[in-house]
Structures are given as structure tokens and as C-alpha cells.
């Protein structure tokens, strides 16, 4: 679907009943084109991507750039397959490349570390075992043999009249980027700013930064850009970036307050705290969430607990190998 001259919105199915699809974007200038994100490593996603590129008269062979906002499997998953069909240059933040290389080289040991970390934070054994159904290699999260331009943020790409600034916006992932086109006031926001849902901001044993602090600071990096249209990775394009940024900031302030209330008097594990927080649609109970979504909820709870601990509102302790938090 061409939503602006030379800008196409590609709808790529992904295996998630809530998200439903990834929004990939194509920028076309003459015979050259640039693709932002790819879709999950599934045949259905690949066929949907290729069909829409052909409809836009921009086959994979014409790609000049393949820009990845971040390396979650719905964004990066098809890169390794596309690599064999294009001469495009892969554009990726250095910290995202580090993540891919680490998982390609140390997948088994990293899962052992992750399993122990999940146990310490209170996840039951049956839920931890269920997560083994998500092998990273099957998601396409592996090193790709492809021409690469590794960025750090602030670089520009030009294609036709489009001048694209690559803005480093860590938080959702350490190397997440947004793409800003100043001439038309477009912000391809990845998972950094979504209109209908809040991006998952989470801690895991491999997190190199404080993701919630990074995320809040990254929101400030984009909120005052003169943007006419936000093109997110999920949901529909929307116009009021400034309003949405403030809604996201307020959401996290409210979440911090909710977590303090959830701790109450007795020390609790992150899993126990996450159980007491609303995570989905009204009427959805914790027991209704899939193990993977419970895992995401615990990781996001930990990001907020980390900030509260740094502020001195709570104290981290432990009992019988479990991490617990209590109010100060």
C-alpha cells in the first residue's frame, strides 16, 4: 500500500494473536529502494513480503539498503533468507550485531544462564521449560553473510529525495534505531513509539544497560522532532507524536507506582510482583497468559524494579536462591 509518494506500508503476518502483523516499510526512488525490517522467519511471512515488494515494482534484487530497527525475530527473522536474493547493504546498530553474534556463537550456554536467571526470579519450572520451544536459530537470529554497515546513531542514508537520519533509541533493545525523514516529517519508529500498545522494556541477564532509563531518555530524543506522521512497526500510522510520548512517559510512572503497591509488606520475587500487575486487556487474568508472555512480563517488571532500587524506594534481597524485593 503506497501511503505517500514513494513510501509503501507492507503488512507482514507474524505468529502472535495480539500483534497479528509487522509493519515493514519500503521507500522507493526510481529503480532503487530501501526496506525497513523484514518479518518472522516463516514461509508465510516471506511470501507476503515478496508479493508486496513485487506489487510495488521493487523486487528484492532492486534493494539498495535493508535497514533493521532492532533484532527481535519479527523484525530481523527473514534477513538471512533475503541475503541470498539481494545485493543490498544491511544497516544495523553495533549493539544489535553484538546480540546476534553472541547468540550465534553461544546459544546453548546462554540458555543455561537464562534458565538459572529465570529460576532465581521466581519463574516456575514448567514455564521455564515451555520457553525452550523458542529456539533462537529457528527465528532467524543468527549471523548473516551480507554486506553490512554497522552504525552507532546519527548517520544519514539518502535514496532519491529522501534524507534518512538513523537515530539511536535504546530501551526496547540496546541498539534500537528510529529512522527520521526530515523533508516530509516522517518517523519510522520501530517498536520505540507505538500508538496502541506500550513497547516491552525489559531486563535480562545479558542486558548491558538500564533499559527503562535508556527508554525514557530515548523518548526525549524524538518527542520534539517536527514529525507529521509516525510509521510504527505495529498498529497503524498516526500523527501526534508529542502526545503519544507523554502518554508513554505517564504509563511508566503509573507502572512504577503500581509495582510499589504490589510489593506491599512481605518481600516478593519479581514473578510474584508481576502477577499483581495488569498486563493485557481488561478481564485477562495472569493464568490466561502464555508462558512466553509471562516471561516478558517478569522481565519488564525487573526493569521497573531496577529503577526503583536505584532511586532507593526498594531493597533487593534473597532467600533460598530467590531474588526478592521489599519496600524501604
N, C-alpha and C positions, 0 to 999 in steps of 0.2 A: 504494500500500500504506500503510494507516494503522498506523504503528508505535507511536504513543502517541495519546491523545485529542487530536484537532486537529492532529496532526503527520503529514504524509504524505511517504513516500520515493518520489520519481519517478525512474525509470530511463530515461535518455535515451541512445540509441546515438550513438557518435562514431566517426569513421573512424580508429581506431587498434587494431591487432590485440592490443596488450598491455593497454591500459586498457579497451577494449571499450565502456564507458559512462560517462556523467557521472551522478552523483547530484545531482539538483536536489531541493529540499525545499519543501513547501507547508505553511504554517501557516494554519489556518482558524479563524475565530471568528465564528459566525453567518453572515451574508451577506458578511462581509469576509474577505479573505485576503492573504497575503504570500508571494511566491515568491522563493526564493534560487537564483540562477543559472538559465541557460536551455538550453544545449546549442549544438552546432555549427550553422553556417548551412547546413543541409541540409534538404531536404524530409522525409526520414525522421525526423530529429530533431524537426522542427516538428510532424509528425503524432503522434509518440509523446508529446510534451509536451501537446498539446491533448487527446488522447484520455484521458490520465491525469488532467488537470485536470477534464474532464467527468465522469469516473468518481468523482472526489472531490466532485462538485457544486460546483466552484469554477472556472467558466469565466474566460477572460481578462478579460471585461467586469467581473468582480467584484473584480479585483485592486486592492488599495489601495496596496501597495508592491511594487516589484521591486528586490530587493537583489542587487547583484553583488559577489561576494567579490574578483574581480580580472578583468582584461580579456583573459585568454587566450581564444582562439576557442571552446573547448569550454564556456566559462562565459558569455561575452558575445555569442557569434555571432548569436543569434536576436533580440537586443534590438531591432534596427532593424525587424524584421518584426512583433514583438509591439507595438511603439509605435503602429502603426496600428489596433490592435484593443483597446486598453485606455486608461483614464484614470489608470492607476497612476502613482505618483511613483517615478522612478528614483533609487535610493540608490547612490552611488558615491564612492569616495575621490578627493580632489582630484588626487593623483598619477596615478591611473588615467585620469581625464579628460584630464589633460595628455598622456598617452601616445596616447590616441585622437585628440585634436586634432592632434597632431604628425604622426601617420601619415596622417590625412585630408588635411592641407594640404601635406605634403612627402614623399609616398610614394616618388616617383622618386628624389629626391636622397638620401633616407635609404637606399635600397637601394644606391646607388652608394657611399655611405660604408661600409655594412655589407660590401659586396663587397671593398673595399680592405682593410678591417679583417680580414676572414677570410683574405685572401691573406697579410697580414703575420703572422698567427698560424699559418700553415702549411697551411691547407686547400687541397687540390689544386683546379685549375680545374674539372675535371669535377664535383666535388662541389659547388662553388660554383654552377655553372650549374644543377645539379639543384634547388637551393633556389629558383630562380625559379618553380618550379611551385607555390609557396605565396603567391600574391598576397594581400595583406592585405585588400584590399577585398572579395574573394570570400569571406573568412572572416567578414565582418560587422564588421570592426574599423574602423568609421567613425563620424563624428559623428552623433548621434541627435537628432531633433527630438521632445522629450518633456519633460514636467515633471521637473525634476531637483532633488535635494537633495544638494549636494556636501558631504561630511563630511571631518573630519580625525582622527576617533577619539575615543571617549568619549561619543558621543551615544547616546540611547536611542530606541527605537521601541516603541510599545505597540499591541497588537491584541488585543482581548478581555482575558483574564487574563495574556497573555504580555507580559513585560517584556524587551525585547531590547536588550542593550548591544552597540554596534559597537566592536570592539577593533582598533586598527591593529596589524597584524603584518607589517611589511615583511620582505622576504627573497626569497621566491619571485617576487614582483613588488614594486616600490616602494610601491604603495598597497594591498596585500593586506589584507583585513579578515577577522576571525572574528566570529561572532555568538553571544553568550552569553546564555542564558535562565536567570536565577538561580533562579526559583521551582521549576523542575523539574530544574535542574542539567544543562542541555543545552549542548553546544558544537558549533555548526555550524562546522567547522574549515576549510572550503575545501580548498586544497592545502597548508595550513600544517602540519598533522599528519595523516598517513596511516598506517594500521596496517601495510599490506603492502609498500609501496614508500617510498622516500625522495623528497621533493619536489626538483625540479631547482632548484638555486641557482646562478645564472649571472651572468657579466659580459658586457656587450655595449657597443658604442661609445656608446650612449645612456644607459647606467646612471648615475643621478645619485648613487648611494650605494655603499657597500661591502656588497654583498648578503649575504655569508656572516656578517660581523659582525652585520649587521641581523637575519639569520635566527636566529642563536644567542641574541641578546638578546630577540627576539620569542618564542622558545620559553620563556624565563624568565617572560615576561609571562602565559603561560597555564598553566604547569605546576602551579601551586598553587591554581588555581581549584577550588572544590568541585563537580566535574563528575561526574555519574552516567552520562552517555552521550555519547560523541563521535560526531558525524554528519559523516563526511568526504565530500569530493567524489568520491572513487574508493575502491573496496573496500567493505567492509561496516562498519556502525556497531560500535563497540567501547567497552569500559568503562574500562580502566586508562590514563588519560591520563598520569599521572605516570610510569609505567613506559615508555610509548612515547616520551615526551620524552627520557628518559635514553638510550634506545636510539638516538634520532636524534643526540643530542649525541655519543655514543660513535662513531657511524658517521662523523661528520665528523672526529673526532680520528684515527680509523684511516685515513681518506682522506688527511689531511694527511701522515701517516707514509708511506703508500703512494706518494704523489707525490714525496716526498724520495728514496725508494728508486728511483723510476722515472727521476729525473734522472741518477743515477749520476755518472760522471766528466765526460763530454762535455756541453757546453751543448746544450739541446734546445728546439725550438719547443713551444708548447702542444699542437699537433697530435701531435707525436711523443710527448709525455708522456702524452696521453690514450690513445694506442694501447696503452700498457703498463699500463693500469688496468682491472680488471674492471668492466663496466658493466651487464651483463644477467644472464640465467640461466646457471648453470654449463654449460660446453660451448659457449657462444656466443662466436664469435671476432669481432674488430674488423671483419673483412671482411664479416661477415654483417649488420652494422648498416646500415640505410638512411642515405643522406646526411643527412637531417634529424636523425636520432638521433646521428650523428657530430658534427654541428654543436652539438647540445645538450651532448654530452659535452665538447667543447672549451670551450664557454662555462662549464660547471661547473668544469672543470679550472682555468680562469683565475680563477674566484672563490677557489679554494683557493690558487693561486699568488700572488694579490694579498695574501692574509692572511700567507702565509709570507714574502713580500717585506717587508711591514710589520714583521714580527717580526724581520727581519734574518737569516733562515735561508738565503735565496737572493738572487741578484742578477739584475736584468733587464739584458740587453744586446741586441745586434743584429748581424746580418751579412747583407749583400746585401738589405736591406729586410725581413728576417725578425726577428721578436721571438724572443729565446732567453733561457732561464733556466739559471743554473748555481748549484751549491752554494757557500756561503761557507765 
